[in-house]
Amino acid sequence: MPVIESEEHKALRAAVSALGNRYGRAYFTRTVEEGVPASELWADAGKLGYLGVNLPEEYGGGGGGVAELSIVLEELGAAGCPLLLLVVSPAICGTVIARFGTEAQKRAWLPGLSDGTRTMAFGITEPDAGSNSHRITTTARRDPDTGDWLLTGRKVFVSGVDIADATLIVGRTETVSAKEGRTGHLKPSLFIVPRDTEGFHRRKIDMELSAAEKQFELTLDDVRLPADALVGDEDAGLLQLFAGLNPERIMTAAFAIGMGRYALAKAVEYARDRTVWKTPIGAHQAIAHPLAQAHIELELARLMMQKAAHLYDAGDDAGAGEAANMAKYAAAEACVKAVDQAVHTLGGNGLTREFGLASLVTAARVSRIAPVSREMILNYVSHQTLGLPKSY
């Protein structure tokens, strides 16, 4: 794995940074207050090929991987314009369809996901399952007369369902054995559910978090889908699921690193200019050292994120799983510390709307919680990496 970024990646980083800075934090904050996504920025990023940089060229994408897409999200975040749907639409849904979808599904969805004209949400979390994907109760059964799928269940904390063209829903289908027939066991499967499908209901969750993309609870009441709504092999199980979850963790790391960099840059600028007793406050080690530590921790988190993306793009799903979890953990911790230190550096100004840092305090906490909590990542590392006994 290259430790130093290639010239192509540096050029991509510079170009996306220029786009993000052209819009800036003020634009992004306005879209949040108006309750609409950053549609102009999203459209421009799509036209320039950034949204689908990870998707296959034959379907309108850039032919790159998660490594390139993570650069896009990180740089937009560093400019104060993180696009949350980048984590979901091209990273999770686009990747899963590109890897496991039928030719018809690829042609129907990937060009639109690549240029941003179509978006897709992702529904996995359930009220009673939490982080335990093995306890998902949303079930899919076949109609023996038509071959259609019937989905029943609930999902929570699904982002952007109201604006997405469809939602990729994780359900469970019954296992069929050649010897035993239907075993009664359930395995995860993925289904494309168009937004206005009959029986597919959504309820907005009232969140204190400021974000343009709203959160929803979904109810699926015998939602009827054609046989070709299933993505991939009915018997692939966790392989297809984690093909989407590993990029989600990597992209969440990019989201957090970008946010941390934005906050840190604001704090550094303030500490350089703010003068008390004839000396810029950044000259004092009590101010300078915590900011330096925040920078170091963000850089270290980025290295792990780059390793995870490299492993995933190389086809090492097992290695990518470990690295993606570590990257998400490291980036979330670095982001929370960077935002907290940035607010503290500005003092009272850090809580004003003028400087725009206070809203990041809550947003930074999200990276610790979603899509998997830091405690579950520590469980994963202690059990899978260190070989300690499983605690749950």
N, C-alpha and C positions, 0 to 999 in steps of 0.2 A: 504494500500500500504506500503510495507516495505521501511523504510528510509535508512537502511543500506543494502548494496548489499549482496546477498547470496554468499556462498562459491563457488557455481557453476559459478556465474557471475564473481567473482574475478578471478577464474581459467581461464575462457574464456578471460577475459581482459588481463591477463598475457601472455597467449599463443599467442593471436593475436599481442600483443605488440612485442613479441619476433620475430614473423614473419616479422612484419613491419620494425623493426630495423635491421633485417638481410639484407634487401634490402636497406633501407635508402633513404635519400633525394637525394643523388647524382644519384642513379639509376633512381629515379622518374623524376628528372630534365632532365636526358638524354632522357627518353622516350618522354617527352614533346618536346624537341628540335628536335627529330627525327620524330615527328608527328605521333607516334604510341602509343596505350594504353600500360599500364604496363602489357603486356601479360604473362610474367613469374610469376609475383606476383599474377595476377588474377588466373592463372592455379594452383599455389600452394595453394592459398586460397580456391579454389574449391575442390581440392583433400583432404584438411583437413576438409572440411565440413563447412567452414565459410560463403561462399556465400549464401548457402541455409539454414542457421541455422533457419530461420523463416518459412520455408515451411514444409508441412506435411511429416512425415516419410515414409508413404506408397508410396510417389512419389520421394524418394531419399533425402528429406530434413532432417533437424535436429529436427523438431517437436517443435521448440520454437516459438518465436514471434518477433515483431518489437523491443522489449526490448533487445533481444540478438543481432539482426542485427545492432542496433544502437551502441552497444558496439564495434562490429567489425569495423564499419566505423570510430568511434571516435578514437580508438586505432591506426588504420592505419594512420589516419590523424595526430595524435600526433607524429607518427614516421616519418612524412614528406611524406607519401605515400597515400594520400586520393584517393580512387577509386570512381570516380563520378558515374560510371554505377551501383554501389551498390544502389544508390538512386532510380534508374529507373528500372533496370532489375528484381532483386528479390523483392525489396520493393514495387514498384507500380504494375508492371505487374504481378509478381509472386503472390502477395497478391490478386489481383483482380481475376486472373484465379483460384487460390486455393479456393476462397470464392464463386465465381459465375460461373466458367467455367463448361462446360459439362465434363463428364468422359473422353471422347475422347480428349478434349483440355487439360485436366490435364495430361493425359498420354503422349500426344505429346510434351508438353512444360515444365512441372515442373521438370522432372529429369534433363534435360539439363540446365535449369535455376539454379538448385540446385548445380550442379557440375561445372558450368561455361562454359560448352562446347557449350551452346547456350545463346544468349543474345537478349534482346528485348528493343527497344526504346519506347518513349511515346510522342504522339503528341496531344497537346490540344490548345496551344496558337496560336492565329490568328492575322494577321496584323491589323484588325479593331475591334477586340474584347478585346484585352489586358487581364485584370484581370476579365472581365465580362463573365463568362462561359455561361450566358444566351443569349449572343449575338453571339455565335458560328454559323457560316454560312455553315460550311461543312455539306452537307446533304447526307443522304443515302436513296435510294428508291429501292423498289423491282421491279425486272423484272417480270411482270405478267406471262410470258410464261415459265420461267425457275425457278423462285423463288430465283435467284441470287440477291445479293445486288450490287447497283451501287453507288459509292462514288464520290462526286465532291466537291472540295474546296481547301483551302490553309492553311498551318501551318507554323509557324516560330519558331526559336530558339529551334529546336529539336536536342538533343545531340546524337551523335554516330550513326546516321542512316546508315552511310556507312559501319559500322562494325557489326551492329545488324542484326540478322537473320530476324527479322520482327519488325514492329512498331505497338503499340497499339494506334489506332486512335480514338479520340473522334469525333463522328459525331452526327447529329440530325435526328431522324426519326419522321414520322408523327404520331400524336396521333390518336388512333381509339377508338371511344366511342360506347358502345352497343346501345345507343339510337340514336346518331347522325351520326354514321359511322365515316368517316374521318373528323376530326374537323378542320384541317388546322394548328393546333398547333404542335410545334416541341419539342421533348424531347431528352436529351443526351443519346447516346448509344455508346458502345465500340466495335471496330472491329480489328481483327488481320490481318494486311496487310504485307505479305512477301516482303522482300526487292526488289526482281526483278519482282514484279507484273507489268504487262503491264499497262501503264498509270500512274504509280506511279513515279514521277520525283522528283529529289532533286538538290538543288543548294547550294553550300557551302557559308556561310556568312563569310565575311572577318572580323575577330575579332582581337582586340588588346590584348585580354585576352590570356595568355599562358596556354593552356590545350591540353592534348593529344586527348581528345574527341572533335571533331569539331562540329560546330553548322550549322544547315541546314534550308533552306526554302523548304517546300514540296508543290508540286502541284499534286492534284489528279484529273485526267481528265477522268471521267466516269470509274473509276477503278472497274472492275468486280470481285466480290468475291463470293464464294459459300455461301449458306445459313448458314453453320456452322461456318462462320467467325465471326458471332456475338457472343460476350461473354455475357452470362447471359440472363436475361429476357429483352425483348424489351420494356417492360412497367415499368421497375424498376427505370429508370431515374436517379435522383441525388444520390440515395442510392449507386449504384454501382460506380459512379464517385468518390464520396467522400471516398469510401472504399480504393481508391488509393491515393487520395490527402492528407488524414490525415497522412498516413505513409510517404509520400513525405515531408511533413513539419517536421515531427519528424526526418527523416534522414538528412534533410538539417541542422537541429539543431546539429545533431551529426557531420556532416561535418564541421560546423563552430566551434564547441567546439574543435574538434581535431586540426584544423588549428590554433586556438588561443593558445592551449596548446603548440603546436610545437614552435610557435613564442616566447611565454613567456619563455619556457625552454632555447631557444637560448639566450634571453636577460639576464636571470638570470645567466647563465654560463659566459657570457661576463662581467656582472656587478661584479661577484665574482672574476674574474681573472684580469680584466683591472685595472691597478694601475696608479694613477696620484697623484703626491705629496706624495708618499709613502703610500697612502691609497687606497684600492679597491673602485671603484666608487659606488659599491653597499652599502657601509657603509653610504653613504649620503642619507638622507631622501628624497631629491628631486628625487633621482633615485629609492630608495627602495619602497617608498609609492605608487607611480603609478603602480609599478609591483605587489605589494600586492593587490591593488584594482582590477587589471586585473584578478588576481587569484581568488579573491572572486567572481567577477561577472561571471567568467566561471563556478565556482562551483555552483552558484545559478542557472545559466542557465541549467546546467546538471540535477539538481533536478527537474526542470519543465519538461525537456525532459523525464526523467524517469517516472514522473507522467503521461505524455501524452501517453507514450508507454504502461504503465500499464493499463490505461483506455482502450486503443485501443485493447490490447490483451485480456482484460476481456469482450469485446463485447459492451462497452459503446461508441457507435459512436458519440453521441451528446456531451458527456463529453470530449471525446478525441478531438473533433473538436476545442473546446475552448482551451484546454490545448496545443494542437499541434500548434495552432497559437501563443499562448503566448511563447511557448518554442522556436519556430523559431525566433520570435522577439527578445527575450532575448539573444539567442545564437548569432544572427547576430550582435547585438549591442556590446556584450562582445568580439566577435571576432575582429571586426573593431578596438575597443579600444586597445585590446591586441597587435594586429599587429602594429598599429601606435606607441604604446609605446615601443615596441620591437625595431622598426627601430630607433626611437628617442634615445633610450638607447645606441645603437651602433654608433650613429652619422653618420659620413660619411661612416663608415664600413657597416652601415645598408643598404646602397644603392649599395654595391658591389656584384658582382656575387659570390665571395668567401663565403659570409655568407648566401646567398640565401633567404634573407627576402624581398627584394624589390618587387619581383614578387608576394608576398602575399598581397601587398597593393591593387592591382586590384582584386585579387581572393577574398579577404575578402569582398569587396564591393558587389560582386555577391550575397553573402548570405543575404544582405539587400534587394536585388531586386528580386531574384528568390527563389522559384516559385511564390511568391506573395510579393508585396512590403510592407514595414513596415507601410506605410500609410493605405493600405487596411486592414492590421491587426488591426490597431488602429480604423478604421471604424467598423470592426467586433466587437471588444471588446466594443466600446462605444455604439453600437446599440444592439448587442445580449446579452452582459453581464450586462452593466449598464442601459440598457433600454432607452437610449437617442434617440431622433428622428433621423430617417435615413437621411443622408445628400446626398444621391445619388439615 
